[in-house]
Amino acid sequence: MGLESIIVWLIVGAIAGWLAGMVVKGGGFGLIGDIIVGIIGAVIAGWLLPRLGIFIGGGIVAAIIDAFIGAVILLIILRLIKRA
């Protein structure tokens, strides 16, 4: 994995985490937290969406959408755990 890949992961994670924090109110964790949520969300979506038969496509926009979906799922799960 090259430096460009790492930079793309960080950018996609930051955008997806920030968007997910906006959608799930009270879900923002700051810049570093949003990047982590976005990257973990990308992993969740990368595992879950193909099993559901959902394929967004390729490219940076599809990666952001996938990571956003996964990040929203992650933030909802974290919120449910926090309430319990």
PyMOL CGO cylinders between C-alpha atoms (Angstrom):
from pymol import cmd
from pymol.cgo import CYLINDER

trace = [
    CYLINDER, 0.00, 0.00, 0.00, 1.47, 3.29, -1.10, 0.3, 1, 1, 1, 1, 1, 1,
    CYLINDER, 1.47, 3.29, -1.10, 1.32, 6.73, 0.39, 0.3, 1, 1, 1, 1, 1, 1,
    CYLINDER, 1.32, 6.73, 0.39, -1.41, 7.72, -2.08, 0.3, 1, 1, 1, 1, 1, 1,
    CYLINDER, -1.41, 7.72, -2.08, -3.65, 4.88, -0.84, 0.3, 1, 1, 1, 1, 1, 1,
    CYLINDER, -3.65, 4.88, -0.84, -3.23, 5.97, 2.76, 0.3, 1, 1, 1, 1, 1, 1,
    CYLINDER, -3.23, 5.97, 2.76, -4.06, 9.57, 1.88, 0.3, 1, 1, 1, 1, 1, 1,
    CYLINDER, -4.06, 9.57, 1.88, -7.18, 8.46, -0.03, 0.3, 1, 1, 1, 1, 1, 1,
    CYLINDER, -7.18, 8.46, -0.03, -8.27, 6.32, 2.95, 0.3, 1, 1, 1, 1, 1, 1,
    CYLINDER, -8.27, 6.32, 2.95, -7.87, 9.30, 5.28, 0.3, 1, 1, 1, 1, 1, 1,
    CYLINDER, -7.87, 9.30, 5.28, -9.78, 11.64, 2.97, 0.3, 1, 1, 1, 1, 1, 1,
    CYLINDER, -9.78, 11.64, 2.97, -12.59, 9.15, 2.38, 0.3, 1, 1, 1, 1, 1, 1,
    CYLINDER, -12.59, 9.15, 2.38, -12.75, 8.38, 6.11, 0.3, 1, 1, 1, 1, 1, 1,
    CYLINDER, -12.75, 8.38, 6.11, -12.84, 12.06, 7.05, 0.3, 1, 1, 1, 1, 1, 1,
    CYLINDER, -12.84, 12.06, 7.05, -15.60, 12.90, 4.58, 0.3, 1, 1, 1, 1, 1, 1,
    CYLINDER, -15.60, 12.90, 4.58, -17.69, 9.84, 5.41, 0.3, 1, 1, 1, 1, 1, 1,
    CYLINDER, -17.69, 9.84, 5.41, -17.24, 10.25, 9.17, 0.3, 1, 1, 1, 1, 1, 1,
    CYLINDER, -17.24, 10.25, 9.17, -18.12, 13.93, 9.03, 0.3, 1, 1, 1, 1, 1, 1,
    CYLINDER, -18.12, 13.93, 9.03, -21.23, 13.30, 6.91, 0.3, 1, 1, 1, 1, 1, 1,
    CYLINDER, -21.23, 13.30, 6.91, -22.32, 10.46, 9.20, 0.3, 1, 1, 1, 1, 1, 1,
    CYLINDER, -22.32, 10.46, 9.20, -21.83, 12.72, 12.23, 0.3, 1, 1, 1, 1, 1, 1,
    CYLINDER, -21.83, 12.72, 12.23, -24.10, 15.28, 10.58, 0.3, 1, 1, 1, 1, 1, 1,
    CYLINDER, -24.10, 15.28, 10.58, -26.81, 12.69, 9.87, 0.3, 1, 1, 1, 1, 1, 1,
    CYLINDER, -26.81, 12.69, 9.87, -26.65, 10.94, 13.24, 0.3, 1, 1, 1, 1, 1, 1,
    CYLINDER, -26.65, 10.94, 13.24, -26.97, 13.87, 15.62, 0.3, 1, 1, 1, 1, 1, 1,
    CYLINDER, -26.97, 13.87, 15.62, -24.55, 13.79, 18.49, 0.3, 1, 1, 1, 1, 1, 1,
    CYLINDER, -24.55, 13.79, 18.49, -22.36, 11.36, 16.58, 0.3, 1, 1, 1, 1, 1, 1,
    CYLINDER, -22.36, 11.36, 16.58, -19.42, 13.62, 15.75, 0.3, 1, 1, 1, 1, 1, 1,
    CYLINDER, -19.42, 13.62, 15.75, -16.10, 12.80, 17.40, 0.3, 1, 1, 1, 1, 1, 1,
    CYLINDER, -16.10, 12.80, 17.40, -13.84, 15.55, 16.06, 0.3, 1, 1, 1, 1, 1, 1,
    CYLINDER, -13.84, 15.55, 16.06, -11.54, 15.26, 13.05, 0.3, 1, 1, 1, 1, 1, 1,
    CYLINDER, -11.54, 15.26, 13.05, -9.51, 12.23, 14.16, 0.3, 1, 1, 1, 1, 1, 1,
    CYLINDER, -9.51, 12.23, 14.16, -12.58, 10.46, 15.53, 0.3, 1, 1, 1, 1, 1, 1,
    CYLINDER, -12.58, 10.46, 15.53, -14.53, 11.12, 12.33, 0.3, 1, 1, 1, 1, 1, 1,
    CYLINDER, -14.53, 11.12, 12.33, -11.68, 9.73, 10.23, 0.3, 1, 1, 1, 1, 1, 1,
    CYLINDER, -11.68, 9.73, 10.23, -11.60, 6.59, 12.37, 0.3, 1, 1, 1, 1, 1, 1,
    CYLINDER, -11.60, 6.59, 12.37, -15.39, 6.23, 12.24, 0.3, 1, 1, 1, 1, 1, 1,
    CYLINDER, -15.39, 6.23, 12.24, -15.30, 6.70, 8.47, 0.3, 1, 1, 1, 1, 1, 1,
    CYLINDER, -15.30, 6.70, 8.47, -12.56, 4.09, 7.97, 0.3, 1, 1, 1, 1, 1, 1,
    CYLINDER, -12.56, 4.09, 7.97, -14.27, 1.58, 10.25, 0.3, 1, 1, 1, 1, 1, 1,
    CYLINDER, -14.27, 1.58, 10.25, -17.52, 2.39, 8.44, 0.3, 1, 1, 1, 1, 1, 1,
    CYLINDER, -17.52, 2.39, 8.44, -15.84, 1.60, 5.13, 0.3, 1, 1, 1, 1, 1, 1,
    CYLINDER, -15.84, 1.60, 5.13, -14.77, -1.78, 6.48, 0.3, 1, 1, 1, 1, 1, 1,
    CYLINDER, -14.77, -1.78, 6.48, -18.29, -2.47, 7.78, 0.3, 1, 1, 1, 1, 1, 1,
    CYLINDER, -18.29, -2.47, 7.78, -19.87, -1.46, 4.47, 0.3, 1, 1, 1, 1, 1, 1,
    CYLINDER, -19.87, -1.46, 4.47, -17.27, -3.41, 2.51, 0.3, 1, 1, 1, 1, 1, 1,
    CYLINDER, -17.27, -3.41, 2.51, -18.29, -6.53, 4.39, 0.3, 1, 1, 1, 1, 1, 1,
    CYLINDER, -18.29, -6.53, 4.39, -22.05, -5.95, 4.77, 0.3, 1, 1, 1, 1, 1, 1,
    CYLINDER, -22.05, -5.95, 4.77, -23.22, -4.41, 1.49, 0.3, 1, 1, 1, 1, 1, 1,
    CYLINDER, -23.22, -4.41, 1.49, -22.04, -7.20, -0.85, 0.3, 1, 1, 1, 1, 1, 1,
    CYLINDER, -22.04, -7.20, -0.85, -23.74, -9.75, 1.41, 0.3, 1, 1, 1, 1, 1, 1,
    CYLINDER, -23.74, -9.75, 1.41, -26.97, -7.80, 1.01, 0.3, 1, 1, 1, 1, 1, 1,
    CYLINDER, -26.97, -7.80, 1.01, -26.50, -7.70, -2.76, 0.3, 1, 1, 1, 1, 1, 1,
    CYLINDER, -26.50, -7.70, -2.76, -25.85, -3.94, -2.84, 0.3, 1, 1, 1, 1, 1, 1,
    CYLINDER, -25.85, -3.94, -2.84, -23.09, -2.78, -5.17, 0.3, 1, 1, 1, 1, 1, 1,
    CYLINDER, -23.09, -2.78, -5.17, -22.51, 0.99, -5.39, 0.3, 1, 1, 1, 1, 1, 1,
    CYLINDER, -22.51, 0.99, -5.39, -19.79, 0.90, -8.04, 0.3, 1, 1, 1, 1, 1, 1,
    CYLINDER, -19.79, 0.90, -8.04, -16.18, 1.96, -8.28, 0.3, 1, 1, 1, 1, 1, 1,
    CYLINDER, -16.18, 1.96, -8.28, -14.33, 5.20, -7.82, 0.3, 1, 1, 1, 1, 1, 1,
    CYLINDER, -14.33, 5.20, -7.82, -13.88, 7.74, -5.07, 0.3, 1, 1, 1, 1, 1, 1,
    CYLINDER, -13.88, 7.74, -5.07, -17.55, 8.79, -4.90, 0.3, 1, 1, 1, 1, 1, 1,
    CYLINDER, -17.55, 8.79, -4.90, -18.67, 5.17, -4.48, 0.3, 1, 1, 1, 1, 1, 1,
    CYLINDER, -18.67, 5.17, -4.48, -16.03, 4.70, -1.77, 0.3, 1, 1, 1, 1, 1, 1,
    CYLINDER, -16.03, 4.70, -1.77, -17.33, 7.75, 0.10, 0.3, 1, 1, 1, 1, 1, 1,
    CYLINDER, -17.33, 7.75, 0.10, -20.93, 6.52, -0.20, 0.3, 1, 1, 1, 1, 1, 1,
    CYLINDER, -20.93, 6.52, -0.20, -19.96, 3.04, 1.04, 0.3, 1, 1, 1, 1, 1, 1,
    CYLINDER, -19.96, 3.04, 1.04, -17.97, 4.45, 3.94, 0.3, 1, 1, 1, 1, 1, 1,
    CYLINDER, -17.97, 4.45, 3.94, -20.79, 6.86, 4.78, 0.3, 1, 1, 1, 1, 1, 1,
    CYLINDER, -20.79, 6.86, 4.78, -23.34, 4.03, 4.94, 0.3, 1, 1, 1, 1, 1, 1,
    CYLINDER, -23.34, 4.03, 4.94, -21.03, 1.98, 7.15, 0.3, 1, 1, 1, 1, 1, 1,
    CYLINDER, -21.03, 1.98, 7.15, -20.24, 4.96, 9.37, 0.3, 1, 1, 1, 1, 1, 1,
    CYLINDER, -20.24, 4.96, 9.37, -23.94, 5.70, 9.90, 0.3, 1, 1, 1, 1, 1, 1,
    CYLINDER, -23.94, 5.70, 9.90, -24.48, 2.06, 10.87, 0.3, 1, 1, 1, 1, 1, 1,
    CYLINDER, -24.48, 2.06, 10.87, -21.52, 2.25, 13.25, 0.3, 1, 1, 1, 1, 1, 1,
    CYLINDER, -21.52, 2.25, 13.25, -22.72, 5.48, 14.88, 0.3, 1, 1, 1, 1, 1, 1,
    CYLINDER, -22.72, 5.48, 14.88, -26.23, 4.08, 15.37, 0.3, 1, 1, 1, 1, 1, 1,
    CYLINDER, -26.23, 4.08, 15.37, -24.78, 0.96, 17.01, 0.3, 1, 1, 1, 1, 1, 1,
    CYLINDER, -24.78, 0.96, 17.01, -22.52, 3.09, 19.23, 0.3, 1, 1, 1, 1, 1, 1,
    CYLINDER, -22.52, 3.09, 19.23, -25.49, 5.24, 20.24, 0.3, 1, 1, 1, 1, 1, 1,
    CYLINDER, -25.49, 5.24, 20.24, -27.55, 2.14, 21.13, 0.3, 1, 1, 1, 1, 1, 1,
    CYLINDER, -27.55, 2.14, 21.13, -24.68, 0.74, 23.21, 0.3, 1, 1, 1, 1, 1, 1,
    CYLINDER, -24.68, 0.74, 23.21, -24.18, 4.09, 24.93, 0.3, 1, 1, 1, 1, 1, 1,
    CYLINDER, -24.18, 4.09, 24.93, -27.84, 4.23, 25.98, 0.3, 1, 1, 1, 1, 1, 1,
    CYLINDER, -27.84, 4.23, 25.98, -27.78, 0.72, 27.47, 0.3, 1, 1, 1, 1, 1, 1,
]
cmd.load_cgo(trace, "trace")
